[in-house]
């Protein structure tokens, strides 16, 4: 799986001239970043801005599906270790907090 979207990270930007809430990506040529999406509701912009992190983290977590997870640290390179899973869970939690507008 690979996402077919503008690479992130995205962030909730300032309102556009028409009053819409923007989602932007950093762009060297733009002071406030380049607009990726616009929406009426600020909560929607916040959730949309979290999508690249959510997609990446969910894809990483799904790689663990069906594996017995042991923390062998190199004993068997085909089995992901628990330490890697915990780090990905932390990233998933942070991405969800970003989408919901909560502190991580």
N, C-alpha and C positions, 0 to 999 in steps of 0.2 A: 504494500500500500504506500502510496505517496500522494500527498495533498497537491492539488492543482490550483493553487491560489497565490496571491501576492505574498512573498515571504514576509514573515513577521520579524520582530515583534510589532504588533499594532498597538495603538494607544488611543484613548478617548481624547479628542482634540477640542479646540474651541468651537463654538457655534459658527456656522457659516453665515454669510451675509443674508441669506434667506431665512435664518432662524433655526435651521436644522442642526441637530447634534451630529458631529462628524467622528469618524473613525479614520485614523491616519497612520501612515508608516513613515519612518524617517527617510528623508530625501535631502541630499546635500544641497540641491538647488532651491529648496523651499524652507522658509523660516519655521513654519509650524508643521512641516511634514506634508506629504502628498495625501489627498483624500482617497480612501479606499471605499468608504460607504458613508451614507447619510441616512439619518432616521429622525423621526419626530420625537421619540422618547429618549431621554438620557440613559435610562436603564437598558434600553436595547443597544445603544452605542457601546455601553460598558460590556455587555455580553458579547457583542460582535467582536470587540477588540480582543477578547480572550480566546477567540477561536483558534488562531495558529498554535498557541501553547496547549490548548485542550486537545487538538488533533494530534500533535506530536507526542504528548504524554500518553494519550490513550493508545496510540500505535505502539509505543514502547511497552506499556503495561500488557498489551495483548500478546507480546512476544513471550510472556511467561505462561500463557494459557496452556494447560495440559502438562506442564513440567512439574516434577517434584522438586521443590526449591530447597536446596541444601547450601549451606555456607561452607563450601569446600575450598574456597580461595585458590583455584587453580588445579584441584585434584581432577576435575573433569570439566574441560572447557566448554562442553556442550550444555552443561547445566548452569543456568544463571544463579548467582549467589543471592542470599537474602539481603545482603547489604545493598546491592544494586536495586532490588525491588523496593526497599524502604526509601531510598533516595527518589525513586520515580513516584512513589506514593506521596512524598513531600511535595514534589513538583505538581502532581495532580491536584493536591489540596490547595496549593498556591494559585493555580490556574482557575480552579472553581471559585475561590475567594475573589479573585479579580473579576470574574464574570458576574458574581453576585454583589460586588461592591462592598465586600467585607474585609476586615483586616486579616492578613495571613497569619 
